[in-house]
């Protein structure tokens, strides 16, 4: 009975923290969506629009290795609290600037940069903090809840932002975001949680730079984890190429309102996948095989999305793809949470986030020019490939070059995943790498 009570308390504590982070996540992404629209409406420049994305992602990638070292030195709960508080201050500053009529584009770039830096501390600290909140057998359920929060955010944030922009404008959304940060801070501040004291013998011997490098050395010593990280990063790059060009592909066939509907339906698919993750609990077995199987299915759905200029086919493929997404991302997180020692999780999670996160900007740099300058001209109505077997299979005209890239990325996803499965270090990762010993927060 005592064990059951303790487990209930641990899950209650996590659930309260998770609810606060969910509310804050919705507010953050409402703000991001609204700022994107504000910048594009003010400038009409795709380059200025791209800089918003760049300032939101690149600082996080750059700061993550150092952030991970500090996360392992400091109290993780207070890192989350301070990061959330600073993010709230940045949002409040934007609200004040727009209220006084002084908001400029460069203010948004600066705020995005600072928010990205604080996010580089908050996200890996949150992942590492989860490990000390709940026992290992509950990590799949908890990871499913994290993925559920992301799917709710994907569905709710654009819809709410679109409605609120028309009623309370950008200033109101920024103030709501500040309020959601306060809600996220309440359980973190009020719950009586004290992290178990960790061994800091490594910290005492190593400098900051040596500790930062330690995360990489830790992975190198565990070939299965490193190989899996490389495979996951390649997958992120291939999927990133698809994400970058998904909107142009759909808009070549239909209207922006239909695009919004497809995004919403895709979010429902992600919601279902996350619900499966969170309700299946500790019944998940053979996590590596499940992740690789979901990657294979993802590659198949990407291929199907590009095969025909059909909105119905693209919508179905989108739903099925997002159904797999929480399984891949959630179980990948569980694998690292189980296999990485708690005292180094800050460094390792920050490093893995930086490596896999760098795949998305790389995809943006490569995929868009490839589609615009090579594939779209090849697949134009009068293009060199419009009459060959490829043109006969997938069609020609606007968007079919992007469709060809979809098919190529989907096939590469299938091939890379199958190759990864043939590598014993990945296939037998769970057998060869022991789980860490659970040390709950008291």
C-alpha positions, 0 to 999 in steps of 0.5 A: 500500500505504501508503494502504491501511495508513493507512486500516486504522489509521484504521478500527481506531482508530475501531472500538476507540473505537466498541466502547467507546462501545457498551458504555458506551451499553448501560450508560447506557440500562440505568441510565436504564431501571432508574431510570425503573422505580424512580421510577414504582414509588416514586411511582406518579406520571406527573408525577414520571415525566415529570420524569425525562424532562424533566431528562434532555433539557432541560438538554442542549438548553439547554447545547448552543450554548455546549458547541459553542463550547467543543468547537471551542476545546478538544481533542475527544478530551479533551472526550469523556474528561472528559464520560464520566468525569463521567457515571461519577461521577454514576452512582457517586454514585447507587450509593453513595446507594442502597447507604447507603439515602439515595437520594431522587427529587431525587437522580435529578433532579439526576444526570439534569440533570448527565448531560444537561449532560455529554452535551451536550458528549460527543455533538457532540464525538464526532460532530466527532471522528469526522470527523477519525478517518476519511476522507470516503468512509468516513463512511457506513460509520462513521455506519452503525456509530453507528446500529448501536450505537443499535439494539443498545442498543435491543434489549439494554438493556431486556432486560438491565435487566429480567433484572438488576433481578430478580437484582442490583437497581438498585445492581448495574446502577449499578455495571455502568454505572460499569464500562462507562464505564471500558471506554469510556475505555480506547481513548480514553486508550491510542490514540496520537491527536493532533488536527491543529492547527486554525486558531483565528483566529476564536477569537482575534477572537471572544468566547464569545457571538460564537462561540456565535452563529457556529454559527447564522450559519454555517448561515444563510450556507448556505441548503441546510444550514439548510433541510435542518435545518428539514425534519429538525426538523419531521420529528423533531417529527412522529415525536416526536408518534408516539413519545410516544403509541406505548405508549398506542396499543399498550396500548389493544389488548394487554398490556404483555408484547406491547408489550415484544415489539413494542419488541424486534421494532422494534429488530431492524428498526433493527438490519437498517437499521444493518447495511445502513448499515455494510456498504454503505460508500462506495457511498451516492450521492445522500444527500439523495434517500435521506434524503427517500425514507426519510422518505416511507416512514416517513410511510407506515408511521406511517399504516399503523400507525394505520389498523386496530386490529391488533397484527399491522399495527402490528408490521409497520409498526413494523419497517418504520419502524425499518428506515428510521430508521438511514438517515435519522439516519445519512445526515443525520449524514454530510451535515453531517459532509461539508458543515460545516468541521471547525473549526466542527463542534462549534458546528454539531453542538451547535446542530443537536442542540439545535434538532432535540432541542427537537422531542421535548419540544415534541411531548410537550407538544402530542401528549398533551393533544391526544390525551387532551382532543380526539381520544380523546373524538371517537373514543370509542364514543359520540363525535361522529366514531364514526359518520362516515366517519373512524370507519367507516375506522379504528374507534372506542373506546379508542386510536382517537383516538391512531390518528387522530393517527398517521394525521395525523402520517404524512400530514403527514410525507409532505406536508412531505417532498414540499414539502422536495423541491420546494425547490432548496436542499434537493434540490441541497444536495450539488451546491451545497455543497462537501465539506470537505478531509480532515485525518486525525488523525496 
